[in-house]
Amino acid sequence: MNCAVCSAYIARRLDLKKKGIRRTYCVGCRPRGQNCTFMGHICRKVGEGLVQYCYECPDFPCPRLKHLDKRYRKYNVSMIDNLNFVKEQGMDKFLAKEAEKWKCPKCGDVICCHTQACYNCLSKPSKHNWKKIPPEKVTEADLIAPCGMNCGLCSGYLAYANNLEKKRGKIIHCTGCLPRNKQCAFIKKHCDLLINNKIRFCYECPDFPCKNLQTLDKRYRTRYNMSMIDNLEFIRDNGIDKFLRQQSKKYKCPTCDGMICIHNGKCYQCQHIGSWKE
């Protein structure tokens, strides 16, 4: 593991707590005398410092390392590949490769392997000082909440946009999270970054995806076949314009070209709506 690209190490190096961002700090496995956080308590050779790198062990790669390697591949990191590279080409070439791989194209600092975000860029003063947006000035992009929810597909927004009569517990009106200056109805009260308007989307956060977002994502995947995390990753990788086009194509009503609600699967323009659930 290259501790230099670890979330906790980068947070300590940049001292993110002073910037109002809560993060666990770590100086790195070896600097704190643990040799390896993952392997030291299981492998005697690593724990006692009998080997410097796991490839020196006759059991390389052991089952424990294979398990760890599989887990970290979701972060675009392979411990086994790293070790083989170091073994075959040396530490200097490995460090040069890592520096190039994880270099932030904007500021030149290091991108975190866990979140794919540059904490140095994140720690700059926020430009997202939202205020309530007048209804006539709301754009499609304004309806994409920081958590990845497309408010334009929400039952509350569609009821409001189509002037449906309010019914207590059945039909409510909502103008959208950003337009009503809530940033995110689901996550904001649990997140310092959203409370202080430091990010526009949750993928900019060093904790992305945080436990609160994962819980919300699981609920929406299970009930409504929609993923906030997938939405955010699409926006991060492809931009908001492509995301809006993808959403329009995916949720367009085949009858009237209105938008299908994710909560009840109905079009609020051409179908009868008795409740947000049905």
Buried (B, 14 or more C-beta within 10 A) or exposed (E): BBBBBBBBBBBBBBEBEEBEBEBEEBEBBEEEEBBBBBBBEEBEBBBEEEBEBBBEBEEBBBEBBEEBBEEBEEBEBBBBEBBBBBBEEEEEEBEEEBBEBBBBEEEEBBBBBBBBBBBBBBBEEEEBEBEEBEEEEBEBEBBBBBBBBBBBBBBBBBBBBEEBEEEEEBBBBBBBBBBBEBBBBBBBEEBEBBEBBBBBBBBBBBBBBBEBBEEBBEEBBEEBEBBBBEBBBBBBEEEBEEBBEBBEEEBBBEEEEBBBBBBBEBBBBEBEBEEBEE
